[in-house]
Amino acid sequence: MIIAPATSNTIAKVAVGISDTLLTNAIIQGIKGNIPVYILPTDLIEGETSTILPSGKELRLRVRKEDVLNVLKLKDMEGIKIIKDPSNIFEIIKKLDK
């Protein structure tokens, strides 16, 4: 199972074992069923970043240390692998397809 992207809300819920949405339930059940779960978090590195909105305006975003700590909790969970770069998804699919 590949979850990409996963919001900080989804990451936080899975990190503490909450499965109250379709997505978090699928992840938790996947782990219970020994299905490898690959997750691409939106908030991977603490600090500030910016993006350009469709209007052309810049939006500054801050990734909190709490969000990064939840990603680290997932990294230590059995059955979950963290994807650090979206380009790695193709490699994962090829590997799982074998």
C-alpha positions as CSV (number, residue, x, y, z in Angstrom):
1,M,0.0,0.0,0.0
2,I,1.3,3.4,-0.9
3,I,0.0,6.6,0.7
4,A,1.1,9.7,-1.1
5,P,0.8,12.3,0.1
6,A,-0.1,11.9,3.8
7,T,-1.0,15.0,5.7
8,S,0.3,15.8,9.2
9,N,-3.2,14.9,10.5
10,T,-3.1,11.4,9.0
11,I,0.5,10.9,10.2
12,A,-0.4,12.0,13.8
13,K,-3.4,9.7,13.9
14,V,-1.5,6.6,12.7
15,A,1.4,7.4,15.1
16,V,-0.9,7.0,18.1
17,G,-3.1,4.2,16.6
18,I,-6.2,6.2,15.7
19,S,-8.1,4.8,12.7
20,D,-11.2,6.9,12.4
21,T,-11.1,7.7,8.7
22,L,-11.1,5.4,5.7
23,L,-7.4,6.2,5.1
24,T,-6.1,5.7,8.6
25,N,-8.2,2.6,9.0
26,A,-6.7,1.2,5.7
27,I,-3.2,1.9,7.0
28,I,-3.8,0.3,10.4
29,Q,-5.5,-2.8,8.9
30,G,-2.8,-3.1,6.3
31,I,-0.2,-3.2,9.1
32,K,-2.2,-5.8,11.0
33,G,-2.5,-7.9,7.8
34,N,1.3,-7.8,7.2
35,I,0.9,-5.6,4.1
36,P,3.9,-3.3,3.5
37,V,2.7,0.3,4.0
38,Y,4.8,3.1,2.3
39,I,3.9,6.6,3.3
40,L,5.1,10.0,1.8
41,P,4.5,12.6,4.5
42,T,3.9,16.2,3.6
43,D,5.8,17.4,6.6
44,L,9.1,15.6,6.6
45,I,11.7,18.3,7.5
46,E,11.2,20.9,10.2
47,G,11.5,24.5,9.1
48,E,10.0,27.0,6.7
49,T,9.1,26.5,3.0
50,S,7.2,28.4,0.5
51,T,4.9,27.6,-2.4
52,I,3.2,29.6,-5.1
53,L,-0.6,29.8,-5.1
54,P,-2.6,29.7,-8.4
55,S,-3.0,33.4,-8.0
56,G,0.7,33.8,-8.2
57,K,1.0,34.9,-4.5
58,E,3.6,33.2,-2.3
59,L,2.5,31.2,0.7
60,R,5.0,30.6,3.5
61,L,4.5,27.4,5.5
62,R,6.1,26.2,8.7
63,V,6.7,22.5,9.4
64,R,6.5,22.1,13.1
65,K,8.9,19.8,15.1
66,E,5.8,18.0,16.5
67,D,4.9,16.9,12.9
68,V,8.4,15.7,12.2
69,L,8.4,13.8,15.5
70,N,5.2,11.9,14.4
71,V,6.9,11.0,11.1
72,L,9.9,9.6,13.2
73,K,7.4,7.5,15.2
74,L,6.0,6.0,12.1
75,K,9.5,5.3,10.8
76,D,10.1,3.1,13.9
77,M,6.7,1.2,13.5
78,E,6.8,-2.3,12.1
79,G,5.3,-2.5,8.7
80,I,5.7,1.2,7.7
81,K,8.3,2.6,5.4
82,I,8.7,6.4,4.9
83,I,9.1,7.7,1.4
84,K,11.3,10.7,1.4
85,D,11.0,11.7,-2.3
86,P,8.0,11.3,-4.6
87,S,10.3,10.1,-7.4
88,N,11.0,6.9,-5.3
89,I,7.4,5.8,-5.7
90,F,8.1,4.4,-9.2
91,E,11.0,2.2,-7.7
92,I,8.7,1.0,-5.0
93,I,6.0,0.0,-7.4
94,K,8.5,-1.9,-9.6
95,K,9.8,-3.7,-6.5
96,L,6.4,-4.6,-5.3
97,D,5.2,-5.7,-8.8
98,K,7.8,-8.6,-8.8
